[in-house]
Amino acid sequence: MSNSLIDFGGVAHLCLANVGYDGTLRTIQGHVHDPNSRKTYGLFGEYTHYYQDPEPNECLEPDLFYELEIYDYDERKSATVMVRRPVSDDAAGFATSPVDDEFNHKQTCSFEPISFYSGRTALNHCRNYIPQVSGDVRELVVLLGLMHVTLDPSHMKPRENEP
């Protein structure tokens, strides 16, 4: 495989679950399908409280940070990027930011939701399309939308166990 960037996009199904004591959705699980390459990538993210914003804005609410693993099922390798999500907006998308390049190594990921599901509808969607998700129906939201990703193969690592 050459070291040229891997660039893809498509429709993503994401399940955000596991509400923390502060109301923050703690996990992201799902997949994105790239119609051009016909590949599906797994998505696994966790809220992280330890990451410090390199350029905080004191006038705005801070972003929530998630370490998002993007898994290539064909190559059995993954890359992890830090994405930002607005606070207190379960229907919000997320994206990498250039100020986080020290962590992201210029890799990018953006997600813009088109549909939002909660409650029983979210639970049924997860059972059908993201069956590894479990949890209380009150602590589950599903976002469907468009995702675009650019990865650097030199920052992709083999994964010890397949998700």
C-alpha positions in Angstrom: 0.0 0.0 0.0 1.4 3.4 -0.9 1.6 6.2 1.7 -0.9 8.4 -0.2 -3.8 9.5 1.9 -7.0 7.4 2.2 -9.9 9.7 1.4 -13.5 8.4 1.6 -17.0 9.4 2.6 -20.5 8.2 2.6 -23.5 7.6 4.8 -22.8 6.8 8.5 -25.0 5.2 11.1 -23.9 6.1 14.6 -25.3 5.1 18.0 -24.3 7.3 20.9 -24.9 5.7 24.3 -24.0 5.4 27.9 -25.0 8.7 29.5 -22.6 9.8 32.2 -23.4 11.5 35.5 -23.2 14.9 33.7 -25.6 13.9 30.9 -22.8 13.4 28.3 -23.2 10.6 25.9 -20.0 8.6 26.5 -19.7 6.2 23.5 -20.0 6.2 19.8 -20.4 3.0 17.7 -21.4 2.6 14.1 -20.1 2.4 10.6 -19.7 4.4 7.5 -20.1 3.0 4.0 -18.1 4.4 1.1 -20.1 3.8 -2.1 -17.0 4.5 -4.4 -14.8 1.8 -2.9 -17.7 -0.3 -1.6 -16.0 -0.5 1.7 -17.5 -0.3 5.2 -15.5 1.1 8.0 -16.2 0.6 11.7 -16.5 3.5 14.1 -15.8 3.3 17.8 -15.5 6.4 20.0 -15.2 7.3 23.6 -15.7 10.6 25.4 -12.4 11.8 26.9 -12.2 14.3 29.7 -8.4 14.3 29.8 -7.8 16.1 26.5 -7.2 19.8 26.9 -8.2 22.2 24.2 -5.0 23.7 22.8 -6.9 27.0 22.0 -9.8 27.3 24.5 -12.2 30.2 23.9 -13.3 31.5 27.3 -16.4 33.1 25.8 -17.9 29.9 24.5 -18.9 26.6 26.1 -16.1 24.1 25.7 -16.4 21.3 23.2 -16.7 17.7 24.1 -13.8 15.6 22.9 -14.1 12.0 21.6 -11.3 9.7 20.6 -12.8 8.1 17.4 -11.3 4.9 16.1 -11.9 4.3 12.4 -11.4 0.6 11.5 -10.7 -0.7 8.0 -12.3 -4.2 8.1 -10.5 -5.2 4.9 -7.0 -4.2 6.0 -7.6 -5.0 9.7 -6.1 -1.7 10.7 -7.4 1.4 12.4 -6.5 5.0 13.0 -7.7 7.2 15.9 -8.7 10.9 15.6 -9.8 13.4 18.2 -13.2 14.9 17.2 -15.1 17.8 18.7 -18.8 17.9 19.5 -20.9 20.7 20.9 -22.0 20.4 24.5 -25.7 19.7 25.3 -26.8 18.9 21.8 -27.5 15.2 21.3 -28.3 15.8 17.6 -25.0 17.5 16.8 -22.4 16.2 14.5 -18.7 16.3 15.1 -15.4 17.1 13.3 -11.7 17.2 13.7 -10.1 20.7 14.1 -6.7 21.9 12.7 -5.8 23.0 16.3 -5.7 19.3 17.3 -3.2 18.3 14.6 -0.6 17.3 17.1 -3.0 14.4 18.0 -4.6 13.9 14.6 -1.5 14.1 12.4 -3.5 16.1 9.8 -6.0 13.3 9.5 -9.6 14.5 9.3 -13.1 13.4 10.0 -16.4 15.3 9.8 -20.0 14.1 10.4 -23.1 16.1 9.6 -26.3 14.4 10.8 -29.4 14.2 8.6 -31.7 12.2 10.9 -31.9 11.8 14.6 -33.7 9.0 16.5 -34.2 8.4 20.2 -36.2 6.1 22.4 -37.6 2.9 21.0 -36.9 4.0 17.4 -33.2 4.3 18.3 -33.1 1.0 20.1 -34.7 -0.8 17.1 -32.3 0.9 14.7 -29.3 -0.3 16.7 -30.7 -3.8 17.0 -31.0 -4.0 13.2 -27.9 -2.1 12.0 -25.5 -1.9 14.9 -26.2 -5.0 16.9 -23.1 -4.8 19.2 -24.7 -1.8 20.9 -26.4 -2.4 24.2 -27.8 -0.2 26.8 -30.8 1.5 28.3 -33.3 2.9 25.7 -33.3 6.2 27.7 -29.5 6.5 27.1 -29.4 6.0 23.4 -29.6 8.2 20.3 -29.0 7.3 16.7 -27.6 9.8 14.1 -27.6 9.1 10.4 -25.7 11.4 8.2 -22.8 12.2 5.9 -19.3 11.5 6.9 -16.0 12.4 5.2 -12.7 11.0 6.4 -9.0 11.4 5.4 -6.5 9.0 6.9 -2.8 8.7 6.7 -1.8 5.0 6.3 1.4 5.6 8.2 -0.7 6.3 11.3 -2.9 3.2 10.9 -2.1 0.3 13.3 -3.1 -3.3 13.3 -5.9 -4.1 15.7 -5.4 -6.9 18.1 -9.0 -8.1 18.1 -11.6 -7.5 15.5 -14.5 -5.4 16.7 
